Amino acid sequence: MCFRITASGVHIWQENRTEGASLYFADPNGHKLEIHVSDLHSRLDAIKREPWDGLEIFM
């Protein structure tokens, strides 16, 4: 799926810097999207270890 997205010529707005595989791209209207491959537990552990500015976790 990621190959089809990148082959379509979308704007990639960020390189992956998180655990797991991610693709950061903008849709035709400029909305920033992320496709992330991981499980919820792994993702939450990673962001709790290294949170970024403005991060809010709602559970």
Summary of the structure (lengths in Angstrom):
residues: 59
radius of gyration: 13.0
end to end distance: 29.2
largest distance: 35.7
contacts: 106
relative contact order: 0.18
helix: 27%
strand: 27%
